[in-house]
Amino acid sequence: MQKVDINCSDNSVERRCKSIVLQLMNGDTIALPAGKVDVVMINNTDSLYTTGKYYRIERFEDKEWVEIPRKYGSFEDIGYVIKPNGGKRIFTINLQNAEYAYRKGKYRICKIASNDKNKLYIYCTFYIM
């Protein structure tokens, strides 16, 4: 399994990189109280990928990423196709679906994209101020 960690705020990476990119639609900083955010997944590869509604949220604590538990743990098992060479899909992430009181810090959203050969964990880092 391949991990891809691309910071949302570096748009130059999106243009140069032949990978899957996940980024927040409105910058990389969120004010409290945290609500819903939109992310876009962009397929800059030459291959077709699929993804679903599943995501997880993690907080950076004590030099490691810790998953934040969800209030409601299931997702509809729907497959979305993301076409190659710039295909995009927008997802709404509900930050309130968490057994967690957000505070200032560094967080990331993780989504999975896959094709016949690869399963990629795509990360989008953001900050709560």
N, C-alpha and C positions, 0 to 999 in steps of 0.2 A: 504494500500500500504506500502510495506516495503522498507526502504532505506538502501543501503549498501555502506559505504564509506571506501574504502580500498586504502591506499597510494601505488602508483606504485612502489616505491623504496623498499618496504618491501617484498622481495621474500619469506621469511619464512612464511608469512601469507598465500601465495598461497598454500604451501604444507600442512599446518595444517587445513585450513579453509574448511568447507563443504558449500561453497557458490559459487556465480558467481564472478569472478575476472576480472577486466579490467586493463590492464597495457600497458604503452608505450613499444615499441619493443627495443628502443635504449636509455634507461635510463630516468630519470625524469627531465632533464634540456635541454632546447632548447635555441639556440642562435638567436639573432635578425639578419636579418629579419625572422620572423616566416613564414614557408611555409606549407608543408604537413608533417604529422606524421602518422606512423603506430601504431595501438593499437591491442592488442590481447584480446579477450574475452575467458575466460576459465571456463568451467562448471565443478565445483568440487562437484556437488550434485549428488544424485541418480536419478534425474528426468530429462527428456528431456525439454529443453527450446527453445523458438524462440526469434529472435531479427530481427531488420530491419536495413535500412541504416540511419535512423534518429539518430541525435546526437545534443547536444547543448554544447556550450562552456560558461563557467562562469569565472569571475575574482573576487578574494577576495578583497573587498574594504570596509573600515570602519567597520570591524568585521562582514561582511555578504557577501554572494555570490550573484553576480549580473550577470544576463544573458547578453551575448554579442549578439546584433542583427545581423542576417545574411543578406548578400546582396541578396541572392537568397533563398527564404523561403520554397521551397518545396523539398520533397524527393520522390523517387520512392517507392511505397508501396510493398516491396518485403520481404517475410518472410524467414529467414535463420534458419535452425535447428542447434542447438548446442547439441550434444549428451552428455549424462551423464558421470560421472566418468572420467573427463579429456578431454572431447571434446573441440575443439578450433575453433575459426574463427578470421581471421585477417581483419581489416578494415583500410582504408586510410581516415584520417581526414584532410580536407582542411581548415587550419587556415586562409587562405586568403579570404574565403567566409564570411567575416565579415565587418560590417559597423563600423570598429574600427581600430585604430592605436595601435598595440601592443606596450607595454613598459615593462620594468622589473617588475616582480611581480609573484604572485601565481595565478594559473589558475587551472581549472579542466574541464574534458570532462565528459559528462553524456550520457549514453545509457540506453535503457530500454530492459529488458529481461522478458519474461512471459511464463507461462504454464497455465494449467486449474485452478490452485488454487492461484497463486501468480503473481503479477506484481512488478518487482524489478527495482529500479533506481540504476544503477551501476556507480560509480564515479572513475575517475582516476586523481589524482592531479599531476600537473607538474609546473615547474618554468621556466620563461623566464629571462635570464641573459644578 
